[in-house]
Amino acid sequence: MNTNFNFYKNVILFTISLLSNSIQAQVGIGNTDPSNSALLDIHNANNDKGVLIPRVDIQDLSKQEPIVGIIEESLLVYNTNTATEKGFYYWDTDNSIWIKLNTGTPDNLYSANGTLTGNRTITAGTNFLQLFSSLGKTAFGIKRAQNATPTGIAFKNSDDTFDSNIYMQSGTQSGLVFATGGTNTDIESLASTLTLNNDSSIILNGYGSSNFIASPSYLLGTDASGNLVELAATDAFYQANQDWFKENTTSPPGSINDNIYTKGKVGINKINPVGTLHINETIGTSASNSNGTIYLEHDDAGGQSSIVFRSTADSNTDYGYIRYEDDGSGNQGSNENGLLEIGVSNDTPGSNVQDDINIDASGSLGVNTATPEASASIHLGRTNQGLLINKVQLASITDVNTITGNEPDGLLVYNTTANGTFPNNVIEGFYYWDNSKWNPFQRTDTNNNGMQYYTYDMDADENSSPDLTKYRDLRTPVKSGVYTGNLTEVGNAPFFDTVSTSDKTTFVLKLTGTYLVQNKGDFNFNIASDDGARMYIDGSLVLNDWSDSGKEGGDGVASFQVELAKGKHKIEFWYYENSGGEALTVMWDTNADGNSGVISATSFIIE
C-alpha cells in the first residue's frame, strides 16, 4: 500500500493551508474556495466526516480545570464527566462558569424542568400571559417543598406593598385563605378575610366582632345544593315571622311596634309545648326583685302590673285578675304599701248570681306558713296578728236580709250594733247561723268559766223597782260580755267599770251562768246591794230585794236558803242602780258543797 505517500500528502496540504492562512482571510480544509463569511471552512467531499473537539473531564462547572493557563472567553470543549453531565460546554468568563450547549430545542419553561438560581421578573407591559390547557384541575399548580410552610400567591402594588394574598395554610388538610386586610410591605401582616376550610366550611374572619354593623338590604344564604343566594331583608323578615300575625290580619308583622298573635302553642325552652304557653327551665328560678320565671314590671311609680282573665259570657264587664300595685294598701302612711290582689269583677256584685274565687289545695292552705297543719283547711301562721271576721249590722237574730244569699249553718259574722226587740234582739259580738237564726258566742275564759252579763239603760220614769219583765222580754242590752271576777264591788271598782253604763247610774244588770252542784243539799246565799237585787235559780225567783235598799258596803244583807239537787242549775243575778252610790256583793253561806266567802264568777260556766 502506498500509506506513506498519503500521509505525506496530507501533511503537505495542511502545511500549505497554514501558510495560506497567513496570506488570506479565510482558511479552507478540504475546500479550495472557503466561504467569505468564515475564517475556517472545513469541507468533506463525501459529507461523511466531522470535527472532533478536544475532550476534557470537567468535575466542577464553576472551575476552569482541567484547562490550564489563562482561559479565554468562549473556549469550546466536550465534557466527558457524567456527574456534571456530558456535552459541549463553553467558558463564560464574566460568571466564571462552564455553560452547556443544548441540542435540539433549548431548555426552557416549555421544554424542560429547571431551577431558578435567582429572583425573576416577567414584564408584560401591554401584553397578557394566558395559560391554555385541556388538562383540567391541575392545569396550573403550585407545589410546596415543605407541608409546614404556607404556600400561595401574593398581589403587589407598584410601591412593593402588599394588598392581598391567597395562600394554602400550613399542614395537610389545611384551608385556603384570602387575606385582604390592610396594606403592608410585610405580607404576614395582612389580616385574613375569608377562609375556605378543608371540611368545606367557610369562615368570614372579619365578622363576628361588631365590625360591620348595619341594616342590610339583602341577606345571603344557601339553597339545598349549597348555592349562595340572596334574599331581600324585608322578605326575610316576613318569612321568619310567618308563625306570627299582625293583629286582626293574616300577615306577618313588619315592625317592632306591631301587635302580634299566633294560632299555635308557644314553647320557651320546650320543643313540644303542651300548653298555650309552656315555659321550661332546666334550673328553676326563685322569686326575687331581680329574678323570676315570668317577670312583670312597670316604670310608673305607684303603678300596677296585672294578669287579666276575660269572661266569654260577659266580656264587656266581667273578668278575673291578679294585680300587684306599688302603693295599693291603705294601712300605712308611706308610699311603699304594696298590695297583691286576686279578684273577680262582676257587673252585678252583691246578687245571688256572682263570680267567685276558689283556692283548691289538695292539702291545706297556709297563710304565712309553709307547713300548714294537715287537719286545717286554712292555717294562719302569724303569731302577732289575728283573723278579722266580716263586720255586719244585724237587725235581729232572725235577720235574713243583711247577708247576701242564703245563710248556711255555721256562717260566722261579727255584729257591730245592738238592735231588735227581746227575745230576738242582738248585741255587739260574734254570731253564727244555726237552726234558722243567729246565735251569739258566749265569751268565756279558756276553761269556759265565768258569767255572761248584759247591761240595759233604765227608763227615766223607772227610778225605783224597774219592771223586770220588760228587760227580760223586750229590751235590747247596750253592753254585754263575760265577767270572771268576784261578785263584790263598790263604787268605782273594776266590777262596775266592766259591767255598768258609762255614768254608772240608772242601769239594769243581768249576770247569768250555770252552777254544777256536787252534793245534793241546802245552799244559803247572802246578797248586799245598792240599789235592788234579785236571784233566780232554774227560772224561779228565790231572792227578791228589788227596791232602793241603800245597803252600800254590805249593811243589811238579804239572805235565803234553797235546796238544790246534784247537777247543773241555771243561776241569774239581777241588779239595778237608780242613783247615788252603787254596790253589789254576793256571798256563800253554809252549803252542801262547802263553798265560802265572796262568790267568784269563775264558779259558774257559760253554756
C-alpha positions in Angstrom: 0.0 0.0 0.0 1.1 3.5 -0.6 0.4 4.6 3.0 3.4 6.8 3.4 2.5 8.6 0.3 -0.9 9.5 1.6 0.4 10.6 4.9 3.0 12.9 3.4 0.4 14.2 1.0 -1.9 15.3 3.8 0.9 16.9 5.8 1.9 18.9 2.8 -1.6 20.0 2.2 -2.1 21.0 5.8 1.1 22.9 5.8 0.2 24.7 2.6 -3.2 25.7 4.2 -1.5 27.1 7.2 0.8 29.1 5.1 -2.1 30.3 3.0 -3.9 31.4 6.3 -1.2 33.9 6.9 -1.7 35.2 3.4 -5.6 35.0 3.0 -8.6 36.0 5.4 -10.3 32.6 5.0 -8.9 29.1 5.5 -10.4 26.0 3.8 -9.8 22.4 4.8 -10.8 20.1 2.0 -12.1 23.1 0.3 -10.2 25.3 -2.1 -12.9 28.0 -2.1 -13.7 28.8 1.6 -16.7 30.9 2.3 -16.1 34.6 2.6 -18.2 34.6 5.8 -16.0 32.1 7.6 -12.4 32.2 8.8 -12.3 28.4 8.7 -14.3 26.4 6.2 -13.8 22.6 6.6 -15.3 20.6 3.8 -15.7 16.8 3.3 -16.5 15.9 -0.3 -18.5 12.8 0.8 -20.1 14.7 3.6 -19.4 11.8 6.0 -16.8 13.3 8.3 -16.9 15.6 11.3 -14.7 17.8 13.6 -13.5 16.2 16.8 -13.4 18.9 19.6 -11.0 18.3 22.5 -12.4 16.1 25.2 -11.9 17.0 28.8 -13.2 15.8 32.3 -14.9 18.8 34.0 -15.7 17.8 37.6 -16.9 21.3 38.7 -18.6 23.6 36.2 -17.7 26.7 38.3 -13.9 26.0 37.8 -11.8 26.1 34.7 -10.0 22.8 35.5 -8.7 20.7 33.7 -7.9 23.6 31.3 -4.5 25.1 32.2 -3.1 28.6 31.7 -5.3 31.6 31.1 -8.6 30.5 29.9 -10.3 32.6 27.2 -13.9 33.5 26.8 -15.9 31.1 24.6 -13.3 28.3 24.8 -15.1 25.2 23.5 -14.7 21.7 24.9 -16.5 18.4 25.2 -17.2 17.3 28.8 -16.9 13.6 29.4 -17.9 13.7 33.1 -21.3 12.1 33.7 -21.8 13.7 37.1 -21.7 17.2 35.7 -23.5 15.9 32.6 -21.8 15.1 29.3 -21.9 17.6 26.4 -20.4 20.6 24.7 -19.5 23.4 27.0 -18.1 26.9 26.6 -16.5 29.1 29.2 -18.3 32.2 30.4 -15.6 34.5 31.7 -18.0 37.0 33.3 -19.7 34.4 35.5 -16.7 32.0 35.7 -18.8 29.0 34.8 -19.0 26.4 32.1 -22.2 26.7 30.1 -23.6 23.7 28.3 -24.6 24.0 24.6 -28.1 22.5 24.4 -29.0 20.3 21.5 -32.4 20.3 19.8 -35.0 22.6 21.5 -33.4 24.8 24.1 -34.2 24.0 27.8 -36.9 26.5 29.0 -40.4 26.6 30.6 -41.9 24.9 27.7 -39.3 22.1 27.2 -37.7 21.1 30.5 -37.8 21.3 34.2 -35.4 23.7 35.9 -34.2 25.5 39.0 -34.3 29.3 39.4 -30.9 30.5 40.6 -32.3 33.9 41.5 -35.4 36.1 41.5 -37.0 36.6 38.1 -39.5 39.2 36.8 -41.6 39.0 33.7 -42.5 42.4 32.4 -45.6 42.0 30.3 -46.2 45.6 29.5 -49.4 45.8 27.5 -49.3 42.1 26.8 -51.0 39.4 28.8 -49.9 35.9 29.9 -52.5 33.3 29.2 -52.5 29.6 30.0 -54.4 27.4 27.6 -54.9 23.8 28.6 -57.3 20.9 28.4 -55.7 19.2 31.4 -58.4 20.3 34.0 -57.9 20.9 37.7 -54.1 20.6 37.6 -53.6 22.8 34.5 -51.7 25.3 36.8 -50.4 24.2 40.1 -48.2 25.4 43.0 -46.4 22.6 44.9 -44.8 23.4 48.2 -41.5 21.9 49.2 -42.5 21.6 52.9 -46.0 21.0 54.2 -45.2 23.0 57.3 -44.9 26.1 55.1 -47.9 28.1 53.8 -47.9 28.4 50.0 -49.8 31.0 47.9 -50.0 33.8 45.5 -49.3 37.5 46.5 -50.6 40.6 44.9 -48.2 43.5 45.0 -48.6 47.3 44.5 -46.2 49.3 42.3 -44.6 50.6 45.6 -43.9 46.9 46.5 -46.5 46.9 49.3 -49.0 44.0 49.6 -52.7 44.5 49.5 -53.9 40.9 49.2 -52.7 37.3 49.3 -54.2 33.9 48.6 -52.5 31.0 50.3 -52.9 27.5 51.5 -52.4 27.1 55.2 -49.6 25.1 56.7 -50.0 21.4 57.4 -52.0 18.8 55.5 -55.8 19.0 55.3 -55.5 22.8 55.6 -57.7 25.6 54.3 -57.3 28.2 51.7 -57.1 31.8 53.0 -57.9 35.0 51.3 -56.1 37.8 53.1 -57.0 41.4 52.1 -56.9 43.2 55.5 -54.6 46.2 55.2 -51.6 47.3 53.1 -48.2 46.4 54.3 -44.7 45.6 53.0 -44.8 42.5 55.2 -47.2 40.1 53.7 -47.5 38.3 57.0 -49.3 41.4 58.4 -52.3 41.1 56.0 -55.4 40.1 58.0 -57.4 37.1 56.9 -60.7 38.0 55.2 -62.1 34.6 54.1 -61.0 31.1 55.0 -62.2 28.0 53.0 -61.7 25.1 55.4 -60.7 21.6 54.4 -64.1 20.3 55.8 -66.0 22.5 53.3 -67.0 25.1 55.9 -66.4 28.8 55.4 -65.1 31.4 57.9 -65.6 35.2 57.3 -62.7 36.2 59.5 -63.6 39.9 59.7 -67.1 39.3 61.1 -68.4 38.3 64.5 -66.8 41.2 66.4 -69.3 44.0 65.8 -67.0 45.4 63.0 -69.6 45.8 60.2 -72.9 46.5 61.9 -75.5 48.0 59.6 -79.1 47.4 58.4 -78.8 45.1 55.4 -81.0 45.4 52.3 -80.3 41.8 51.4 -79.3 38.7 53.2 -77.1 35.8 51.9 -77.9 32.2 52.3 -77.7 28.8 50.6 -80.2 26.7 48.8 -80.5 22.9 49.2 -77.5 22.4 46.9 -75.3 24.8 48.8 -75.6 27.6 46.2 -75.2 31.1 47.6 -78.4 33.1 47.1 -79.6 36.5 48.2 -82.9 37.4 49.9 -84.3 40.9 50.4 -84.1 41.7 54.1 -87.8 42.7 54.1 -88.8 39.3 52.6 -86.6 37.5 55.1 -88.3 39.4 58.0 -91.7 38.5 56.8 -90.8 34.8 56.1 -89.2 34.5 59.5 -92.3 35.8 61.2 -94.9 33.8 59.3 -95.8 31.9 62.5 -96.9 35.3 64.0 -99.6 37.6 62.5 -100.3 41.2 63.0 -103.4 42.0 65.0 -106.6 41.4 63.0 -104.7 40.2 59.9 -103.2 37.1 58.5 -100.0 38.9 57.5 -96.7 38.6 59.5 -95.6 41.7 61.4 -93.4 44.2 59.7 -92.5 46.4 62.7 -91.4 46.0 66.3 -94.4 48.1 67.3 -97.0 45.7 65.7 -99.4 43.9 67.9 -99.0 40.2 67.1 -100.6 36.8 67.8 -100.1 33.2 66.9 -102.6 30.3 66.5 -100.3 27.6 67.8 -98.8 26.8 71.1 -95.7 28.7 72.3 -92.8 26.8 73.9 -89.9 28.5 75.7 -87.1 26.1 76.1 -89.6 23.4 75.3 -89.7 21.6 71.9 -93.1 20.1 72.4 -95.3 22.5 74.4 -98.4 21.0 75.9 -100.0 24.3 76.9 -100.8 27.5 75.0 -97.7 29.0 76.7 -95.2 26.4 78.0 -92.1 27.6 79.8 -89.5 25.1 80.8 -86.5 25.8 83.0 -83.5 23.5 83.3 -82.9 25.0 86.7 -85.8 26.8 88.3 -85.7 30.5 89.1 -86.5 31.6 92.7 -88.5 34.8 93.1 -86.6 38.0 94.0 -86.6 41.6 93.0 -84.3 40.8 90.1 -85.3 37.2 89.1 -88.4 35.3 88.1 -89.6 32.7 85.7 -92.2 35.3 84.5 -91.2 38.8 85.3 -93.7 41.7 85.2 -92.8 45.3 85.9 -93.9 48.8 85.3 -92.0 52.1 85.2 -94.6 54.4 86.7 -94.2 54.8 90.5 -97.3 53.8 92.2 -98.5 51.9 89.1 -99.8 48.4 88.6 -98.9 45.2 86.8 -101.6 42.6 86.2 -102.7 39.4 84.6 -106.4 39.5 83.3 -108.7 36.6 82.6 -111.5 37.8 80.4 -115.0 36.4 80.6 -116.5 35.0 77.4 -120.1 35.1 78.9 -119.9 38.8 79.6 -116.7 40.1 78.1 -117.7 43.7 78.3 -117.7 43.8 82.1 -116.6 40.5 83.8 -113.1 39.4 84.3 -110.7 37.8 86.8 -107.3 39.2 87.5 -104.1 39.1 89.5 -102.8 42.5 90.2 -99.8 44.0 92.0 -99.8 47.7 93.0 -96.9 49.6 94.4 -98.9 51.6 96.9 -102.3 49.8 96.9 -102.6 49.1 100.6 -104.2 51.8 102.7 -102.7 50.7 106.1 -99.6 52.9 106.3 -98.7 56.4 105.6 -95.7 55.7 103.4 -95.7 55.2 99.6 -94.4 51.6 99.8 -97.6 49.8 100.8 -97.6 47.1 98.1 -100.7 45.1 97.5 -101.1 41.8 95.6 -104.8 41.4 94.7 -106.6 38.3 93.3 -110.0 39.3 92.3 -113.1 38.9 90.1 -115.0 41.9 88.6 -118.7 41.4 88.1 -121.1 43.9 86.7 -123.8 42.8 89.2 -121.9 42.4 92.5 -124.0 41.5 95.5 -126.5 39.4 93.6 -127.0 35.7 94.1 -125.5 35.1 90.7 -121.9 36.0 91.3 -118.3 35.3 90.3 -116.3 33.5 92.9 -112.7 32.7 93.8 -111.7 29.2 94.7 -108.4 28.2 96.2 -108.4 24.5 95.7 -105.5 23.0 97.6 -105.1 19.2 97.5 -103.8 19.6 101.1 -104.1 22.6 103.4 -104.0 26.3 102.7 -101.3 28.1 104.6 -101.2 31.8 105.1 -97.8 33.0 106.3 -96.7 29.4 106.9 -95.1 26.9 104.5 -96.2 23.9 106.7 -99.9 24.2 107.3 -101.4 21.6 109.6 -103.0 18.7 107.7 -106.1 18.9 109.9 -106.8 22.5 108.9 -108.3 23.7 105.7 -106.7 27.1 106.4 -103.7 27.6 108.6 -102.9 31.2 109.6 -99.3 31.3 110.5 -98.8 34.8 112.0 -98.2 34.9 115.8 -98.7 38.7 116.2 -102.0 39.1 114.2 -105.5 37.8 114.3 -108.4 36.8 112.0 -110.8 39.7 111.3 -114.3 38.3 110.6 -116.8 40.3 108.5 -118.5 43.1 110.4 -122.2 43.5 109.8 -125.2 45.2 111.4 -127.9 42.6 112.1 -131.4 43.7 112.8 -132.3 40.7 114.9 -131.4 37.0 115.4 -133.8 36.2 112.6 -132.4 38.7 110.1 -132.1 37.1 106.6 -131.7 40.4 104.6 -128.3 41.7 105.7 -126.3 38.8 104.3 -126.3 38.2 100.6 -127.7 34.9 99.5 -128.8 32.1 101.8 -127.3 31.7 105.3 -125.7 28.2 105.6 -125.3 26.7 109.1 -122.0 27.8 110.6 -121.8 31.1 108.8 -119.9 33.5 111.2 -120.1 37.3 111.4 -119.3 40.0 113.9 -122.3 42.2 114.7 -121.3 45.8 115.4 -124.6 47.3 116.7 -127.3 46.3 119.3 -130.6 46.0 117.5 -134.0 44.3 117.8 -136.5 43.5 120.5 -136.1 40.8 123.1 -136.0 37.9 122.8 -134.9 38.3 119.2 -132.6 41.2 119.9 -128.8 41.2 119.0 -125.9 42.8 120.8 -122.4 43.6 119.7 -120.4 40.4 119.3 -119.8 37.2 117.3 -122.8 35.4 115.9 -123.1 32.2 113.9 -126.1 30.9 111.9 -127.7 27.7 113.0 -131.3 26.4 113.2 -132.6 29.4 111.1 -131.3 32.1 113.5 -128.2 34.0 114.5 -126.7 32.5 117.7 -124.3 34.6 119.9 -121.0 33.3 121.0 -120.7 33.2 124.8 -117.4 34.8 125.7 -115.6 32.9 128.4 -112.2 32.3 129.7 -110.2 29.4 128.4 -111.9 26.9 130.8 -115.4 28.2 129.8 -115.7 29.6 133.4 -117.4 32.9 134.1 -120.8 34.6 133.8 -122.4 36.3 130.9 -123.5 39.8 131.6 -126.0 42.1 129.9 -126.4 45.8 130.7 -129.5 47.8 129.9 -130.3 51.6 130.2 -133.1 52.2 132.6 -136.1 54.4 131.6 -136.3 57.8 133.3 -139.7 57.0 134.7 -138.4 53.9 136.4 -136.4 55.5 139.2 -137.2 52.7 141.6 -138.0 49.0 141.2 -138.0 48.8 137.4 -140.3 46.4 135.7 -138.0 43.4 135.2 -140.5 41.8 132.7 -139.7 44.4 130.1 -136.0 43.8 130.4 -136.4 40.1 130.2 -138.6 40.1 127.1 -138.4 43.4 125.3 -135.3 45.4 126.0 -132.0 45.3 123.9 -128.9 45.4 126.0 -126.5 48.2 125.3 -123.5 46.2 126.6 -122.6 42.6 127.1 -119.7 40.3 127.8 -118.1 37.8 130.1 -117.2 38.5 133.7 -114.7 36.3 135.6 -114.0 38.4 138.7 -115.5 38.4 142.2 -119.2 39.4 142.8 -118.2 42.1 145.3 -117.6 45.6 144.2 -118.3 49.0 145.5 -118.2 52.4 143.8 -115.5 52.7 141.0 -114.1 49.2 141.5 -113.3 47.1 138.4 -116.6 45.2 138.5 -118.7 48.3 137.8 -116.1 49.6 135.4 -116.8 46.4 133.4 -120.5 45.9 133.5 -122.1 49.3 134.1 -123.0 52.0 131.7 -120.6 55.0 131.2 -122.1 57.1 134.0 -122.7 54.1 136.4 -126.3 55.2 137.2 -129.8 54.3 136.0 -128.9 50.9 134.6 -130.1 47.3 135.0 -127.6 44.4 135.1 -128.1 40.7 134.4 -125.5 38.1 135.4 -126.1 34.5 134.3 -124.2 31.3 134.4 -124.6 27.5 135.2 -123.6 26.2 138.6 -122.7 22.5 138.9 -123.9 21.1 142.3 -121.5 18.4 143.5 -123.6 17.4 146.5 -127.4 17.5 147.0 -128.5 19.7 149.9 -129.2 23.1 151.2 -127.4 26.2 149.8 -127.5 29.5 151.7 -126.7 32.8 149.9 -126.2 36.4 151.2 -126.7 39.5 148.9 -126.0 43.1 149.8 -126.9 45.7 147.2 -127.4 49.4 146.5 -129.9 49.6 145.0 -132.1 46.5 144.3 -131.1 42.8 143.6 -132.9 39.6 142.7 -131.7 36.0 142.2 -133.3 33.3 140.0 -132.4 29.6 140.1 -133.6 27.5 137.2 -136.1 30.3 136.3 -137.6 30.5 139.8 -137.3 33.7 141.9 -135.5 32.7 145.1 -134.5 36.2 146.4 -136.3 39.4 145.9 -134.8 42.7 147.2 -136.0 44.8 144.2 -136.1 48.3 145.8 -133.8 51.2 146.6 -132.2 49.4 149.6 -129.2 51.7 150.3 -127.2 48.7 151.5 -123.9 50.1 150.2 -120.9 48.4 151.7 -122.9 45.3 152.7 -125.1 46.7 155.5 -128.4 44.9 155.8 -127.6 41.7 154.0 -130.5 39.8 152.4 -130.2 36.0 153.0 -132.1 33.0 151.8 -131.9 29.2 151.7 -132.7 26.8 148.8 -132.3 23.0 148.4 -130.5 22.0 145.2 -130.2 18.6 143.6 -126.9 17.3 142.3 -126.2 18.5 138.7 -126.4 21.7 136.7 -128.5 24.7 137.7 -129.1 27.9 135.8 -128.4 30.9 138.0 -129.4 34.6 137.3 -128.5 37.6 139.4 -130.3 40.9 138.6 -129.2 44.2 139.9 -130.3 47.8 139.3 -128.7 51.2 140.2 -131.1 54.2 140.5 -128.9 57.0 141.9 -126.2 57.7 144.4 -123.6 55.1 145.2 -123.6 51.6 143.7 -122.7 48.3 145.4 -123.3 44.6 145.0 -121.9 41.7 147.0 -122.9 38.1 146.7 -121.6 35.6 149.2 -121.7 31.9 150.0 -123.2 31.0 153.3 -123.4 27.4 154.5 -123.9 24.9 151.6 -123.6 21.2 150.7 -120.6 21.8 148.5 -118.6 23.6 151.3 -118.2 26.9 149.4 -117.5 30.0 151.5 -116.7 33.7 151.1 -117.4 36.0 148.2 -118.8 34.2 145.2 -116.5 34.3 142.1 -117.9 34.3 138.6 -115.5 31.5 137.8 -117.6 29.2 140.0 -120.0 29.2 137.1 -119.8 28.1 133.5 -121.3 29.7 130.4 -123.4 27.4 128.2 
